[in-house]
Amino acid sequence: MNSTPLTVVAPDLRSPFRYLAIEGPIGVGKTSLVNRLAERWSMHAIYERPQENPFLERFYRDTSRFALQTQLHFALQRAQQVRDIAAAWSAGTPLIADFMTQKNDVFARLTLPDDEWQLYRSLAARVDASGPAPDMVVYLQASPEVLFSRIQKRAVPMELQISDAYLRALCDAYNEFFYHYDGAPVLTVNAEHLNPLESDADLALLIERMESMRGRKEFFVKGTSL
């Protein structure tokens, strides 16, 4: 009789996805989930790298004053990331990212007045590059209260300057974006009581739901069958 114990997750399984994107507002756990899935499926991970934006800390302190500079820097950064994604995709390398290339407009529309929005779109259109659509987007959701608590707990100095009003508006903007988004299948996941970072069982639940998804839009709440 084989008494070798079974493990819930394994690091060397083949990815069922060629390109997977994890999305959601700040503090929801995108990067942590990317790290676990990249390890499990041996995927190439591409990260957003907001810390490389020199305007971001000032943006969190004074949103209206530094919104345009912040979003233009992200547009330039995203253009390079689209090229990185396209190169990995063309090479047949399974890849996973903790952002969607289309997310720029979510933040820009939220933070820019109409005249600056038009200027931003005119400039961003000159550097926009088309890339492959993800096989699936996992959209992680949590309430503003939960996100605020997580941001306070991890205590990244510039993130501590994020206002409650901005966080609430950001959650609403994400929900609005994914309500209309149809560029790829979207699995919306309530991340308030799901802990795939520390729980192998929770990770296995999420992966099972991802692999069994057949429609364009589905919702996953731990303990329910939505």
ZADO-1210 file (C-alpha; in nm, 4 decimals, padded with zeros to 6 digits):
<atoms>
<atom x="00.0000" y="00.0000" z="00.0000" code="MET" pos="1"/>
<atom x="00.1395" y="00.3404" z="-00.0959" code="ASN" pos="2"/>
<atom x="00.1584" y="00.5614" z="00.2104" code="SER" pos="3"/>
<atom x="00.3160" y="00.8625" z="00.0371" code="THR" pos="4"/>
<atom x="00.1130" y="01.1698" z="00.1421" code="PRO" pos="5"/>
<atom x="-00.0564" y="01.3718" z="-00.1309" code="LEU" pos="6"/>
<atom x="00.0157" y="01.7432" z="-00.1504" code="THR" pos="7"/>
<atom x="-00.2571" y="01.9898" z="-00.2356" code="VAL" pos="8"/>
<atom x="-00.0418" y="02.1956" z="-00.4727" code="VAL" pos="9"/>
<atom x="00.2640" y="02.1063" z="-00.6775" code="ALA" pos="10"/>
<atom x="00.5184" y="02.3456" z="-00.8301" code="PRO" pos="11"/>
<atom x="00.5779" y="02.1595" z="-01.1554" code="ASP" pos="12"/>
<atom x="00.2311" y="02.1176" z="-01.3081" code="LEU" pos="13"/>
<atom x="00.1707" y="02.2320" z="-01.6649" code="ARG" pos="14"/>
<atom x="-00.0246" y="02.5552" z="-01.6967" code="SER" pos="15"/>
<atom x="-00.3729" y="02.5220" z="-01.8496" code="PRO" pos="16"/>
<atom x="-00.3416" y="02.8855" z="-01.9585" code="PHE" pos="17"/>
<atom x="-00.1085" y="03.0437" z="-02.2089" code="ARG" pos="18"/>
<atom x="-00.1683" y="03.3937" z="-02.0702" code="TYR" pos="19"/>
<atom x="-00.3394" y="03.4683" z="-01.7402" code="LEU" pos="20"/>
<atom x="-00.4056" y="03.8127" z="-01.5921" code="ALA" pos="21"/>
<atom x="-00.4874" y="03.8848" z="-01.2283" code="ILE" pos="22"/>
<atom x="-00.6611" y="04.2162" z="-01.1595" code="GLU" pos="23"/>
<atom x="-00.8224" y="04.4153" z="-00.8813" code="GLY" pos="24"/>
<atom x="-00.7740" y="04.7237" z="-00.6640" code="PRO" pos="25"/>
<atom x="-00.4715" y="04.7904" z="-00.4471" code="ILE" pos="26"/>
<atom x="-00.4424" y="04.5619" z="-00.1438" code="GLY" pos="27"/>
<atom x="-00.6594" y="04.2828" z="-00.2828" code="VAL" pos="28"/>
<atom x="-00.3745" y="04.0295" z="-00.3238" code="GLY" pos="29"/>
<atom x="-00.2941" y="04.0308" z="-00.6970" code="LYS" pos="30"/>
<atom x="00.0827" y="03.9946" z="-00.6724" code="THR" pos="31"/>
<atom x="00.0665" y="03.7271" z="-00.4023" code="SER" pos="32"/>
<atom x="-00.1669" y="03.5182" z="-00.6177" code="LEU" pos="33"/>
<atom x="00.0553" y="03.5667" z="-00.9232" code="VAL" pos="34"/>
<atom x="00.3541" y="03.4419" z="-00.7243" code="ASN" pos="35"/>
<atom x="00.1754" y="03.1249" z="-00.6164" code="ARG" pos="36"/>
<atom x="00.0317" y="03.0436" z="-00.9581" code="LEU" pos="37"/>
<atom x="00.3586" y="03.1198" z="-01.1364" code="ALA" pos="38"/>
<atom x="00.5375" y="02.8776" z="-00.9031" code="GLU" pos="39"/>
<atom x="00.2733" y="02.6089" z="-00.9371" code="ARG" pos="40"/>
<atom x="00.2535" y="02.6214" z="-01.3161" code="TRP" pos="41"/>
<atom x="00.6093" y="02.7339" z="-01.3988" code="SER" pos="42"/>
<atom x="00.4777" y="03.0474" z="-01.5672" code="MET" pos="43"/>
<atom x="00.6754" y="03.3574" z="-01.6559" code="HIS" pos="44"/>
<atom x="00.5521" y="03.6370" z="-01.4272" code="ALA" pos="45"/>
<atom x="00.5293" y="04.0000" z="-01.5377" code="ILE" pos="46"/>
<atom x="00.4656" y="04.2595" z="-01.2662" code="TYR" pos="47"/>
<atom x="00.3200" y="04.6083" z="-01.2770" code="GLU" pos="48"/>
<atom x="00.6104" y="04.7755" z="-01.0842" code="ARG" pos="49"/>
<atom x="00.4270" y="05.0866" z="-00.9554" code="PRO" pos="50"/>
<atom x="00.7287" y="05.1671" z="-00.7385" code="GLN" pos="51"/>
<atom x="00.9114" y="05.2741" z="-01.0553" code="GLU" pos="52"/>
<atom x="00.6669" y="05.5605" z="-01.1130" code="ASN" pos="53"/>
<atom x="00.8369" y="05.8702" z="-00.9661" code="PRO" pos="54"/>
<atom x="00.5066" y="06.0590" z="-00.9413" code="PHE" pos="55"/>
<atom x="00.3033" y="05.7985" z="-00.7555" code="LEU" pos="56"/>
<atom x="00.3884" y="05.9001" z="-00.3986" code="GLU" pos="57"/>
<atom x="00.3040" y="06.2626" z="-00.4785" code="ARG" pos="58"/>
<atom x="-00.0151" y="06.1462" z="-00.6489" code="PHE" pos="59"/>
<atom x="-00.1333" y="05.9759" z="-00.3297" code="TYR" pos="60"/>
<atom x="-00.0626" y="06.2980" z="-00.1367" code="ARG" pos="61"/>
<atom x="-00.2223" y="06.5337" z="-00.3898" code="ASP" pos="62"/>
<atom x="-00.4278" y="06.3396" z="-00.6433" code="THR" pos="63"/>
<atom x="-00.5557" y="06.6259" z="-00.8576" code="SER" pos="64"/>
<atom x="-00.2164" y="06.7942" z="-00.8933" code="ARG" pos="65"/>
<atom x="-00.0159" y="06.4879" z="-00.9955" code="PHE" pos="66"/>
<atom x="-00.2752" y="06.2699" z="-01.1710" code="ALA" pos="67"/>
<atom x="-00.1747" y="06.3559" z="-01.5276" code="LEU" pos="68"/>
<atom x="00.1995" y="06.3006" z="-01.4754" code="GLN" pos="69"/>
<atom x="00.1307" y="05.9742" z="-01.2948" code="THR" pos="70"/>
<atom x="-00.0966" y="05.8367" z="-01.5654" code="GLN" pos="71"/>
<atom x="00.1327" y="05.9399" z="-01.8512" code="LEU" pos="72"/>
<atom x="00.4248" y="05.7614" z="-01.6844" code="HIS" pos="73"/>
<atom x="00.2115" y="05.4496" z="-01.6454" code="PHE" pos="74"/>
<atom x="00.1104" y="05.4720" z="-02.0121" code="ALA" pos="75"/>
<atom x="00.4770" y="05.4706" z="-02.1168" code="LEU" pos="76"/>
<atom x="00.5543" y="05.1854" z="-01.8773" code="GLN" pos="77"/>
<atom x="00.2557" y="04.9861" z="-01.9998" code="ARG" pos="78"/>
<atom x="00.3666" y="05.0183" z="-02.3619" code="ALA" pos="79"/>
<atom x="00.6923" y="04.8410" z="-02.2745" code="GLN" pos="80"/>
<atom x="00.5071" y="04.5792" z="-02.0714" code="GLN" pos="81"/>
<atom x="00.2772" y="04.5082" z="-02.3676" code="VAL" pos="82"/>
<atom x="00.5863" y="04.4415" z="-02.5777" code="ARG" pos="83"/>
<atom x="00.7218" y="04.2091" z="-02.3078" code="ASP" pos="84"/>
<atom x="00.3920" y="04.0211" z="-02.2947" code="ILE" pos="85"/>
<atom x="00.3729" y="03.9952" z="-02.6744" code="ALA" pos="86"/>
<atom x="00.7293" y="03.8615" z="-02.6932" code="ALA" pos="87"/>
<atom x="00.6651" y="03.5928" z="-02.4297" code="ALA" pos="88"/>
<atom x="00.3339" y="03.5011" z="-02.5914" code="TRP" pos="89"/>
<atom x="00.4934" y="03.4720" z="-02.9365" code="SER" pos="90"/>
<atom x="00.7644" y="03.2495" z="-02.7919" code="ALA" pos="91"/>
<atom x="00.5000" y="03.0170" z="-02.6480" code="GLY" pos="92"/>
<atom x="00.6048" y="03.0906" z="-02.2891" code="THR" pos="93"/>
<atom x="00.3148" y="03.0547" z="-02.0434" code="PRO" pos="94"/>
<atom x="00.2858" y="03.3905" z="-01.8699" code="LEU" pos="95"/>
<atom x="00.0956" y="03.5507" z="-01.5865" code="ILE" pos="96"/>
<atom x="00.0667" y="03.9192" z="-01.4980" code="ALA" pos="97"/>
<atom x="-00.0606" y="04.1095" z="-01.1951" code="ASP" pos="98"/>
<atom x="-00.2265" y="04.3690" z="-01.4195" code="PHE" pos="99"/>
<atom x="-00.4176" y="04.4088" z="-01.7438" code="MET" pos="100"/>
<atom x="-00.2766" y="04.6341" z="-02.0100" code="THR" pos="101"/>
<atom x="-00.6191" y="04.8019" z="-02.0411" code="GLN" pos="102"/>
<atom x="-00.6244" y="04.9165" z="-01.6797" code="LYS" pos="103"/>
<atom x="-00.4621" y="05.2540" z="-01.7538" code="ASN" pos="104"/>
<atom x="-00.7893" y="05.4052" z="-01.8629" code="ASP" pos="105"/>
<atom x="-00.9628" y="05.2914" z="-01.5426" code="VAL" pos="106"/>
<atom x="-00.7285" y="05.5034" z="-01.3317" code="PHE" pos="107"/>
<atom x="-00.6977" y="05.7895" z="-01.5780" code="ALA" pos="108"/>
<atom x="-01.0738" y="05.8326" z="-01.6199" code="ARG" pos="109"/>
<atom x="-01.1171" y="05.8201" z="-01.2442" code="LEU" pos="110"/>
<atom x="-00.8563" y="06.0848" z="-01.1628" code="THR" pos="111"/>
<atom x="-00.8393" y="06.3253" z="-01.4586" code="LEU" pos="112"/>
<atom x="-01.0777" y="06.6119" z="-01.5389" code="PRO" pos="113"/>
<atom x="-01.2258" y="06.6063" z="-01.8868" code="ASP" pos="114"/>
<atom x="-00.9681" y="06.8330" z="-02.0535" code="ASP" pos="115"/>
<atom x="-00.6726" y="06.6411" z="-01.9085" code="GLU" pos="116"/>
<atom x="-00.8444" y="06.3119" z="-01.9946" code="TRP" pos="117"/>
<atom x="-00.8610" y="06.4162" z="-02.3577" code="GLN" pos="118"/>
<atom x="-00.4950" y="06.5204" z="-02.3528" code="LEU" pos="119"/>
<atom x="-00.3978" y="06.1945" z="-02.1842" code="TYR" pos="120"/>
<atom x="-00.5854" y="05.9862" z="-02.4431" code="ARG" pos="121"/>
<atom x="-00.4277" y="06.1790" z="-02.7314" code="SER" pos="122"/>
<atom x="-00.0761" y="06.1238" z="-02.5959" code="LEU" pos="123"/>
<atom x="-00.1349" y="05.7670" z="-02.4766" code="ALA" pos="124"/>
<atom x="-00.2736" y="05.6703" z="-02.8180" code="ALA" pos="125"/>
<atom x="00.0662" y="05.7486" z="-02.9694" code="ARG" pos="126"/>
<atom x="00.2401" y="05.4889" z="-02.7528" code="VAL" pos="127"/>
<atom x="-00.0409" y="05.2348" z="-02.7151" code="ASP" pos="128"/>
<atom x="00.0578" y="04.8942" z="-02.8475" code="ALA" pos="129"/>
<atom x="-00.1802" y="04.6075" z="-02.9041" code="SER" pos="130"/>
<atom x="-00.1005" y="04.2813" z="-02.7353" code="GLY" pos="131"/>
<atom x="-00.2608" y="03.9392" z="-02.6989" code="PRO" pos="132"/>
<atom x="-00.5766" y="03.9073" z="-02.4930" code="ALA" pos="133"/>
<atom x="-00.5519" y="03.6916" z="-02.1805" code="PRO" pos="134"/>
<atom x="-00.6993" y="03.3427" z="-02.1849" code="ASP" pos="135"/>
<atom x="-00.8657" y="03.4443" z="-01.8585" code="MET" pos="136"/>
<atom x="-00.8790" y="03.7391" z="-01.6219" code="VAL" pos="137"/>
<atom x="-00.9175" y="03.6697" z="-01.2511" code="VAL" pos="138"/>
<atom x="-01.0734" y="03.9817" z="-01.1002" code="TYR" pos="139"/>
<atom x="-01.0194" y="03.9897" z="-00.7241" code="LEU" pos="140"/>
<atom x="-01.2813" y="04.1869" z="-00.5314" code="GLN" pos="141"/>
<atom x="-01.2946" y="04.3063" z="-00.1708" code="ALA" pos="142"/>
<atom x="-01.4787" y="04.5817" z="00.0121" code="SER" pos="143"/>
<atom x="-01.3048" y="04.9179" z="00.0639" code="PRO" pos="144"/>
<atom x="-01.2990" y="04.8464" z="00.4369" code="GLU" pos="145"/>
<atom x="-01.1095" y="04.5194" z="00.3871" code="VAL" pos="146"/>
<atom x="-00.8685" y="04.6794" z="00.1407" code="LEU" pos="147"/>
<atom x="-00.8009" y="04.9709" z="00.3738" code="PHE" pos="148"/>
<atom x="-00.7263" y="04.7281" z="00.6577" code="SER" pos="149"/>
<atom x="-00.4821" y="04.5313" z="00.4421" code="ARG" pos="150"/>
<atom x="-00.3087" y="04.8480" z="00.3240" code="ILE" pos="151"/>
<atom x="-00.2658" y="04.9586" z="00.6840" code="GLN" pos="152"/>
<atom x="-00.1335" y="04.6160" z="00.7815" code="LYS" pos="153"/>
<atom x="00.1378" y="04.5986" z="00.5143" code="ARG" pos="154"/>
<atom x="00.2321" y="04.9595" z="00.5911" code="ALA" pos="155"/>
<atom x="00.3992" y="05.0652" z="00.2655" code="VAL" pos="156"/>
<atom x="00.4633" y="05.4351" z="00.3409" code="PRO" pos="157"/>
<atom x="00.3254" y="05.5877" z="00.0212" code="MET" pos="158"/>
<atom x="00.0183" y="05.3604" z="00.0269" code="GLU" pos="159"/>
<atom x="-00.0715" y="05.4832" z="00.3755" code="LEU" pos="160"/>
<atom x="-00.1550" y="05.8186" z="00.2161" code="GLN" pos="161"/>
<atom x="-00.4403" y="05.6694" z="00.0104" code="ILE" pos="162"/>
<atom x="-00.7689" y="05.8251" z="00.1155" code="SER" pos="163"/>
<atom x="-01.0840" y="05.6340" z="00.1956" code="ASP" pos="164"/>
<atom x="-01.2712" y="05.8310" z="-00.0719" code="ALA" pos="165"/>
<atom x="-01.0176" y="05.7394" z="-00.3403" code="TYR" pos="166"/>
<atom x="-01.0257" y="05.3716" z="-00.2434" code="LEU" pos="167"/>
<atom x="-01.4056" y="05.3617" z="-00.2621" code="ARG" pos="168"/>
<atom x="-01.4063" y="05.5373" z="-00.5981" code="ALA" pos="169"/>
<atom x="-01.1432" y="05.2946" z="-00.7269" code="LEU" pos="170"/>
<atom x="-01.3509" y="04.9916" z="-00.6274" code="CYS" pos="171"/>
<atom x="-01.6519" y="05.1401" z="-00.8058" code="ASP" pos="172"/>
<atom x="-01.4407" y="05.2109" z="-01.1152" code="ALA" pos="173"/>
<atom x="-01.3142" y="04.8522" z="-01.1273" code="TYR" pos="174"/>
<atom x="-01.6656" y="04.7142" z="-01.0921" code="ASN" pos="175"/>
<atom x="-01.7877" y="04.9405" z="-01.3717" code="GLU" pos="176"/>
<atom x="-01.4970" y="04.8412" z="-01.5964" code="PHE" pos="177"/>
<atom x="-01.5502" y="04.4679" z="-01.5557" code="PHE" pos="178"/>
<atom x="-01.9271" y="04.5018" z="-01.5922" code="TYR" pos="179"/>
<atom x="-01.8661" y="04.6152" z="-01.9502" code="HIS" pos="180"/>
<atom x="-01.5408" y="04.4319" z="-02.0276" code="TYR" pos="181"/>
<atom x="-01.5704" y="04.1497" z="-02.2807" code="ASP" pos="182"/>
<atom x="-01.2162" y="04.1143" z="-02.4108" code="GLY" pos="183"/>
<atom x="-01.1560" y="03.7829" z="-02.2305" code="ALA" pos="184"/>
<atom x="-01.3350" y="03.5453" z="-01.9922" code="PRO" pos="185"/>
<atom x="-01.3519" y="03.6986" z="-01.6437" code="VAL" pos="186"/>
<atom x="-01.3739" y="03.5054" z="-01.3172" code="LEU" pos="187"/>
<atom x="-01.4712" y="03.7508" z="-01.0445" code="THR" pos="188"/>
<atom x="-01.3503" y="03.6264" z="-00.7068" code="VAL" pos="189"/>
<atom x="-01.4544" y="03.7525" z="-00.3659" code="ASN" pos="190"/>
<atom x="-01.1146" y="03.7697" z="-00.1960" code="ALA" pos="191"/>
<atom x="-01.2319" y="03.8675" z="00.1513" code="GLU" pos="192"/>
<atom x="-01.2473" y="03.5146" z="00.2930" code="HIS" pos="193"/>
<atom x="-01.0235" y="03.3377" z="00.0435" code="LEU" pos="194"/>
<atom x="-00.6545" y="03.3166" z="00.1332" code="ASN" pos="195"/>
<atom x="-00.4671" y="03.1387" z="-00.1490" code="PRO" pos="196"/>
<atom x="-00.1369" y="03.2840" z="-00.0265" code="LEU" pos="197"/>
<atom x="-00.1353" y="03.0978" z="00.3047" code="GLU" pos="198"/>
<atom x="-00.3914" y="02.8223" z="00.2442" code="SER" pos="199"/>
<atom x="-00.3195" y="02.5420" z="-00.0021" code="ASP" pos="200"/>
<atom x="-00.6831" y="02.4361" z="00.0286" code="ALA" pos="201"/>
<atom x="-00.8048" y="02.7820" z="-00.0741" code="ASP" pos="202"/>
<atom x="-00.5595" y="02.7864" z="-00.3643" code="LEU" pos="203"/>
<atom x="-00.6877" y="02.4472" z="-00.4774" code="ALA" pos="204"/>
<atom x="-01.0494" y="02.5717" z="-00.4586" code="LEU" pos="205"/>
<atom x="-00.9664" y="02.8708" z="-00.6736" code="LEU" pos="206"/>
<atom x="-00.7713" y="02.6673" z="-00.9299" code="ILE" pos="207"/>
<atom x="-01.0550" y="02.4158" z="-00.9564" code="GLU" pos="208"/>
<atom x="-01.2973" y="02.6990" z="-01.0310" code="ARG" pos="209"/>
<atom x="-01.0594" y="02.8538" z="-01.2849" code="MET" pos="210"/>
<atom x="-01.0073" y="02.5256" z="-01.4687" code="GLU" pos="211"/>
<atom x="-01.3790" y="02.4407" z="-01.4748" code="SER" pos="212"/>
<atom x="-01.4963" y="02.7798" z="-01.5994" code="MET" pos="213"/>
<atom x="-01.6764" y="02.7568" z="-01.9335" code="ARG" pos="214"/>
<atom x="-01.8705" y="03.0835" z="-01.9643" code="GLY" pos="215"/>
<atom x="-01.7480" y="03.4362" z="-02.0359" code="ARG" pos="216"/>
<atom x="-01.8272" y="03.5675" z="-01.6873" code="LYS" pos="217"/>
<atom x="-01.8567" y="03.3799" z="-01.3606" code="GLU" pos="218"/>
<atom x="-01.8421" y="03.4629" z="-00.9909" code="PHE" pos="219"/>
<atom x="-01.6699" y="03.2694" z="-00.7149" code="PHE" pos="220"/>
<atom x="-01.7448" y="03.3204" z="-00.3486" code="VAL" pos="221"/>
<atom x="-01.5903" y="03.0668" z="-00.1125" code="LYS" pos="222"/>
<atom x="-01.8582" y="02.8386" z="00.0307" code="GLY" pos="223"/>
<atom x="-02.1167" y="02.9120" z="-00.2377" code="THR" pos="224"/>
<atom x="-02.1914" y="02.7942" z="-00.5899" code="SER" pos="225"/>
<atom x="-02.2535" y="03.1326" z="-00.7607" code="LEU" pos="226"/>
</atoms>
